[in-house]
Amino acid sequence: MATSARAPQEHLYREVRGLSRGLAVLRALNALPGGIGGVVELARVTGIHRTTVKRLLETLRSEGLVHHKDDGASYALGFEVRRLSEGYVGADWIDRVAAPAMRAHLRALSWPSDLATPDAGFMIVRESTHRVSMLSQHRATIGIRIPMLVSSLGRAWLSWCAEEERVATLALLAQRTDAIGEMARDGGYVKRIIRETRRRGYAMNRGEWASESSVTAIGFPIRIGEHAIGAINLVLQNNVVSDREVATRYVPLLRQLADGISEATSSAPRG
């Protein structure tokens, strides 16, 4: 007796297009300065027709996820967006230790910072002050995948992580067919980056990340004991801050922040 094949689970349900579009509008609004934007601006960013964007915004408003701003021509994120995040459980040390420390140091640092942890050959931004720094060129960086070998975050973690983690990460990167894969296969290049980073005491990149060529970033590892579990950076504009100012002002400040997070994370009870 013949039996019919069961359809793969992912084919049993169709995408709810309205929900996808509503989420696209929320993400776009979150990425705008201050989380505020109008219908025309959101339509341009999302590629969704203005009439549809207006309907979606009004639906989101009825659910408390956005609200009218000023004269009603603009919309802002509502309190319900934050309430939704309360069920999310991130890495405990990031939420409990790193995030408050980063906010406390923002006044002294001025420039924005990202805190990231490794994942599948990338550094994933877990916490950031981009959204509150007046000097930030980006407003939404949490969740962004940062390339490992050309960023200060990646270089800081690679230089101080456990040896087996470094070997495994470089082997994963070496399988890629792009420029990052080529770098990972160049043992001399990798050794030089790690040697220079350790000797300097912190990681640095000066525009090596092609999509951020105007940026100078410095990075320190976040460590428990001897080994890095993540990294934190400071993102500066090349044409605004001199190398001397980076070395004499910002490196000591970022080191203090990184050391504070590392010490508090190491000493905190973990269950």
Residue, then its C-alpha position, 0 to 999 in steps of 0.5 A: m500500500a502506497t503512502s504519501a510523503r509528509a510535507p516538510q514542516e516549513h512548507l505547511y504555513r505561508e508567510v503572513r505578509g502583513l506581519s512581515r511588513g509591520l515588522a519591517v516598519l518597526r525596524a525602520l523606525n527603530a533605525l531612524p534618529g530618536g526612533i522617530g519618522g514620518v510616512v514618506e520617510l518610512a516608505r522610502v526606507t522600507g520600499i513599501h507604498r505610502t498608503t500601506v505604511k500609513r495603515l501599518l502605522e495606525t495598526l501599530r498605534s492601536e496596539g501601543l507599539v507606536h504613537h503620534k509625535d508632535d503634530g501627528a505627522s511623525y510617529a515614534l516607538g511606543f512603550e509596548v515595544r520595550r515591554l515586548s523585550e522584557g521576556y528576552v533573556g540575553a547573556d546575563w553578564i551583558d545585561r547585568v554588568a556590561a550595559p550599565a557600565m557602557r552607559a555610565h562611561l558614555r559621557a567620558l567617551s563621547w564616541p559610541s561603543d559596541l560590545a560583541t561576542p563571537d558567533a560562527g566566525f563573526m562578532i555579533v553586537r550584543e550591546s551598544t551606545h550608538r543609539v544614545s551617542m551624539l557622535s554616532q553615525h549609526r543608530a541601530t547596531i545591535g545584532i550586526r555581524i562584524p567581520m572577524l579579521v578586519s575589525s577591532l572587535g574581532r582582533a581583540w577577541l582573537s588575540w586573547c581567546a582560548e587557543e582552541e577557540r582561535v584555531a576553530t574560528l580560523a579554520l571556519l573562516a578559511q573555508r570562505t571564498d571571499a577576502i576574509g577567507e583569503m586572510a584567514r588562510d594567510g598564516g603570516y598575516v594572522k600571526r602578525i595581527i595577533r602579535e601586534t595586537r598583543r604587543r600594543g595591548y589593544a586591537m585597532n583598525r584604521g579603515e581596513w573594514a571596507s564598508e567602514s573605511s572612514v572609521t578608526a576603532i580601538g578594541f579591548p577584550i572582555r575576559i574571565g581569567e586569562h581568556a576573552i569571552g567577548a570584546i568592546n570597541l570605541v568607534l571614532q571618525n578618522n578626520v576628527v580624532s588624531d592618532r595621538e588623541v586616540a592613544t593618550r585619551y581614548v585608549p586609557l578610558l576604554r581600557q578602564l571600561a573593559d577592565g571594569i566589565s571583566e572584573a565585575t563579570s569574573s567576580a559575579p556569582r553565576g548559577 
